[in-house]
Amino acid sequence: MRRPARLPLVVAGAAAAAFVLTASPAHAELSPTPSGPTGWTPDGAVLATVATGSTVYVGGDFTGGVAALDATTGALKWTGSTNGPVRALDLTDDGSRLILGGKFTTVGGATHRQLAALDAASGAVVPSWRGAAGGVVRDVLVVGETTYFAGTFLKHGGMAQRGLGAVTTSSGALVTSFTPSADSGVFGLASDGSRLFFSGKFTAVNGIPRNQVASVDLATGSLDPWLTSRPCTGCNVYWDVAVDDDRVYVVGRNAWAIQALDKVTGLRRWQQRVYANGDAQAVTFGADGLLYVGGHFVTVMGQPRSLLAALDPATGNLQGFSARFVTSYPGIWALAASPSRLYVGGYFTAAGPAPNRFPYFAMFPWVTS
């Protein structure tokens, strides 16, 4: 899964900063002409990405499972060694460790079941880090000294807890005080520093009805009372989630591909229905303050948008950015932003204008005019 923007404004740690809008000058626009990795090309889909400082990290279903690239040039810094796909990435607040989740049982030849920690500078596995899950991990989120993770597992570290879990960031030790449990898979995580928001395919949390999105208080672990209505019969999954000061953004089925919900009441905040002709699967904020959404659609609101679209987060109005991708399905699954670039990963076989280049991962720059 995608790792959202890690931008300069900070609230309660770097992970919380991932969801704060940081606007660049009004004349900055995202270029439709990307660059990509140099000296290395992923041989399979990029399913997770996180950027910070001079480095962008990618994880996915490619040889090695995880890699680090120069955030500006795309030059390879290191590649990892997992025996299965990496679906989720996040960094510790000091940037020294990279936490990964996915569908693997070994990393660097050592046993690490679905969760692991790497030295961010070298890619070496941290052998003493103890986190583990009993099934696929779809997202990870570091909030200070706690790392939250989500997926399709029924238990983790010997603890029965479906879809959600938490470990100590420094050691991977189980956090037994975090107990929310969903009745089906959890795919996306976000935080504003005081609350944890999560989305997926669940219909209840702790036995209490919740329609594919919910939140808990990080101080107490208690489930927040808001409940959003399901907008259509087929709207049964939200693949990803992001938050800002007063809204929760979820992406899912094409009929209501992108929604903005009130953080307190769960009521829909946009006056219009934002639909697409395919699922929206990843969401993040750009350095220009816009909401960027990736998926396997080729139109949004009836307008041509190949796999990637930009919206005004206040209104849901579709913006003008449009880029070319080759291979539309399964589409984009990973988005992250820095002050200079939007990083995009997925199953596409080329990005940007012809000739075809940059399979599976592309870096779109913000430019000024």
FENZILIN-V954864 format. One record per backbone hydrogen bond with DSSP energy under -0.5 kcal/mol. NH is the residue of the N-H (numbers start at 0). CO is the residue of the C=O. If there is no record, write none. Layout:
nh: [NH,NH]
co: [CO,CO]
This chain:
nh: [1,2,5,6,6,10,16,17,17,18,19,23,27,28,30,33,34,37,45,45,46,46,47,49,51,54,55,56,57,58,59,60,61,64,66,67,68,69,70,73,75,76,77,79,81,82,85,86,86,87,89,91,94,97,98,98,99,100,101,102,106,107,109,111,113,113,115,117,118,119,119,122,125,126,128,129,132,133,136,137,137,138,140,142,142,145,146,147,147,148,149,150,151,155,158,160,160,162,164,166,167,168,171,174,175,177,178,181,182,185,186,187,189,191,192,195,196,196,197,198,199,200,201,204,205,207,209,211,211,213,215,216,217,218,220,223,226,234,235,237,238,238,239,241,243,247,248,249,250,251,252,255,256,257,258,260,261,262,265,268,269,273,273,274,275,276,279,280,281,283,285,288,290,291,291,292,293,294,295,299,300,302,304,305,306,306,307,308,310,311,312,315,318,325,331,332,333,335,337,341,342,343,344,345,346,348,349,350,351,359,361,362,363,363,364,364,365,366,368]
co: [332,48,336,4,16,12,12,13,14,15,16,286,24,366,364,31,362,73,345,359,44,58,58,56,54,51,68,49,66,47,64,44,59,61,57,77,55,74,53,69,37,67,67,65,63,105,59,84,100,100,98,96,91,117,89,96,115,87,113,84,109,80,106,104,103,111,99,97,123,95,117,118,116,124,125,170,112,154,101,135,149,149,147,140,145,142,166,140,145,164,138,162,135,158,155,153,158,152,148,146,172,144,167,165,173,174,176,161,203,150,198,198,196,194,194,215,189,194,213,187,211,184,184,207,180,204,202,201,209,197,195,221,193,193,216,214,264,231,233,199,236,250,250,248,246,260,241,258,239,256,236,252,253,273,249,247,266,245,261,259,259,257,271,272,253,298,251,293,293,291,289,285,310,283,289,308,281,306,278,302,274,299,297,322,296,304,305,292,290,316,310,311,309,349,294,344,344,342,340,363,335,361,333,359,330,325,325,356,323,347,343,34,341,361,32,362,339,28,26]
